[in-house]
Amino acid sequence: MNSAAKKRLILMGLIIVVAALVLFAVLGSSSVATSLNVAQAASGDYEGKKVQVSGKVAEGVSTVDGRTYFTITDDEAQNELKVNFGGAMPSTFGSGITAICTGKMENSVLVCSELLTKCPSKYESAEGALTVKQLLKNADIYNATKVKVAGYVVKDTLKDGTADIRFVLESQDAIVDVAFSGGLPDTIQEGSAVILTGKLNSEQNRFEAEDVALDADVAARA
């Protein structure tokens, strides 16, 4: 092979290497999400781009054809962004929690491909709380009255914030369905000892919780 051919071969090799590096850089940068606040994401300046946005989940979560639709706002609720997500919802998801949403902006909507929740752990003492058995036994007294109830989350009943009934509560061999639209403590799991504040709805045979906290004195049972 003469020197001219060698030079052409080396030049072609360099061109291929440079092209590969440029392609890698472009693809690599396109996979990185830009961190934005709600106002920036809602501005319309990031259409078609991958972004990550954190915000508080507003009331009005709905599920249609396997996708969950919700709105996140900034802390002052002055700006909002519509989000839809087609994956499995975290059990801690609910109104009032902070959702970290990653996906692509499409027509001013964040089509989310990854969803994380940031909900602080809440603990409360069971002192003065009723058991489920006491609550149901005296339903005529406690119906529609704000009370505190202690018990355990029944296995295989814990749901995310798109469900009306979030879990079943058990104590003293009695159970009751628990309705709650807010965010659950971030470490809640099946078997967790919890303290609920809310009202019994005898007509619908469920406890409508206003707050759910972990029992500060009891560990989750197996």
MOKA-V749038 format. One record per residue. N is the residue number from 1. RES is the residue in one letter. D_FIRST is the distance of its C-alpha to the first C-alpha in Angstrom with 1 decimal. Layout:
N_RES_D_FIRST ; N_RES_D_FIRST
This chain:
1_M_0.0 ; 2_N_3.8 ; 3_S_6.7 ; 4_A_8.3 ; 5_A_6.3 ; 6_K_6.8 ; 7_K_10.2 ; 8_R_11.0 ; 9_L_10.4 ; 10_I_12.6 ; 11_L_15.0 ; 12_M_15.5 ; 13_G_16.1 ; 14_L_18.7 ; 15_I_20.3 ; 16_I_20.8 ; 17_V_22.3 ; 18_V_24.6 ; 19_A_25.7 ; 20_A_26.6 ; 21_L_28.6 ; 22_V_30.5 ; 23_L_31.3 ; 24_F_32.5 ; 25_A_34.6 ; 26_V_36.2 ; 27_L_37.1 ; 28_G_38.3 ; 29_S_40.6 ; 30_S_42.0 ; 31_S_43.2 ; 32_V_45.2 ; 33_A_48.8 ; 34_T_50.5 ; 35_S_53.9 ; 36_L_56.7 ; 37_N_60.4 ; 38_V_62.4 ; 39_A_63.1 ; 40_Q_59.4 ; 41_A_58.4 ; 42_A_61.2 ; 43_S_60.4 ; 44_G_58.0 ; 45_D_55.2 ; 46_Y_53.1 ; 47_E_53.0 ; 48_G_50.1 ; 49_K_49.1 ; 50_K_49.3 ; 51_V_52.2 ; 52_Q_54.5 ; 53_V_58.2 ; 54_S_61.2 ; 55_G_64.7 ; 56_K_68.1 ; 57_V_68.7 ; 58_A_71.5 ; 59_E_74.2 ; 60_G_73.4 ; 61_V_70.7 ; 62_S_70.1 ; 63_T_68.0 ; 64_V_67.0 ; 65_D_64.9 ; 66_G_63.4 ; 67_R_62.5 ; 68_T_64.6 ; 69_Y_65.5 ; 70_F_66.8 ; 71_T_67.0 ; 72_I_66.2 ; 73_T_67.9 ; 74_D_67.6 ; 75_D_70.3 ; 76_E_72.6 ; 77_A_72.1 ; 78_Q_71.5 ; 79_N_68.1 ; 80_E_67.0 ; 81_L_64.0 ; 82_K_64.0 ; 83_V_61.8 ; 84_N_61.2 ; 85_F_59.7 ; 86_G_59.0 ; 87_G_58.5 ; 88_A_61.1 ; 89_M_63.5 ; 90_P_64.3 ; 91_S_67.9 ; 92_T_68.6 ; 93_F_67.8 ; 94_G_70.8 ; 95_S_72.4 ; 96_G_72.5 ; 97_I_69.5 ; 98_T_66.4 ; 99_A_63.4 ; 100_I_59.8 ; 101_C_58.0 ; 102_T_54.2 ; 103_G_52.8 ; 104_K_52.0 ; 105_M_54.3 ; 106_E_55.2 ; 107_N_58.0 ; 108_S_59.5 ; 109_V_59.6 ; 110_L_57.7 ; 111_V_56.3 ; 112_C_56.2 ; 113_S_53.7 ; 114_E_54.9 ; 115_L_58.4 ; 116_L_59.9 ; 117_T_63.5 ; 118_K_65.0 ; 119_C_68.6 ; 120_P_70.6 ; 121_S_72.4 ; 122_K_76.1 ; 123_Y_78.8 ; 124_E_82.5 ; 125_S_85.5 ; 126_A_87.2 ; 127_E_90.6 ; 128_G_93.0 ; 129_A_90.6 ; 130_L_91.9 ; 131_T_90.5 ; 132_V_89.6 ; 133_K_92.6 ; 134_Q_94.9 ; 135_L_93.4 ; 136_L_93.9 ; 137_K_97.3 ; 138_N_98.6 ; 139_A_96.7 ; 140_D_99.8 ; 141_I_100.0 ; 142_Y_96.3 ; 143_N_95.2 ; 144_A_93.8 ; 145_T_94.6 ; 146_K_91.9 ; 147_V_91.4 ; 148_K_89.0 ; 149_V_87.9 ; 150_A_86.0 ; 151_G_84.1 ; 152_Y_80.8 ; 153_V_78.0 ; 154_V_78.3 ; 155_K_75.2 ; 156_D_73.0 ; 157_T_74.8 ; 158_L_72.8 ; 159_K_71.3 ; 160_D_69.5 ; 161_G_71.1 ; 162_T_70.7 ; 163_A_73.4 ; 164_D_77.1 ; 165_I_78.0 ; 166_R_75.8 ; 167_F_77.1 ; 168_V_80.2 ; 169_L_82.3 ; 170_E_84.3 ; 171_S_87.0 ; 172_Q_90.1 ; 173_D_88.9 ; 174_A_89.1 ; 175_I_86.2 ; 176_V_85.7 ; 177_D_82.9 ; 178_V_81.6 ; 179_A_80.6 ; 180_F_78.6 ; 181_S_76.2 ; 182_G_75.0 ; 183_G_72.3 ; 184_L_73.0 ; 185_P_72.5 ; 186_D_68.8 ; 187_T_69.5 ; 188_I_71.9 ; 189_Q_71.2 ; 190_E_73.2 ; 191_G_76.1 ; 192_S_76.2 ; 193_A_79.7 ; 194_V_80.3 ; 195_I_83.1 ; 196_L_83.7 ; 197_T_85.8 ; 198_G_86.9 ; 199_K_89.5 ; 200_L_90.4 ; 201_N_90.4 ; 202_S_92.8 ; 203_E_92.5 ; 204_Q_88.8 ; 205_N_89.1 ; 206_R_86.5 ; 207_F_86.2 ; 208_E_84.8 ; 209_A_83.1 ; 210_E_82.8 ; 211_D_81.0 ; 212_V_79.3 ; 213_A_78.9 ; 214_L_78.1 ; 215_D_81.0 ; 216_A_80.8 ; 217_D_82.7 ; 218_V_81.3 ; 219_A_77.8 ; 220_A_76.2 ; 221_R_77.5 ; 222_A_75.4
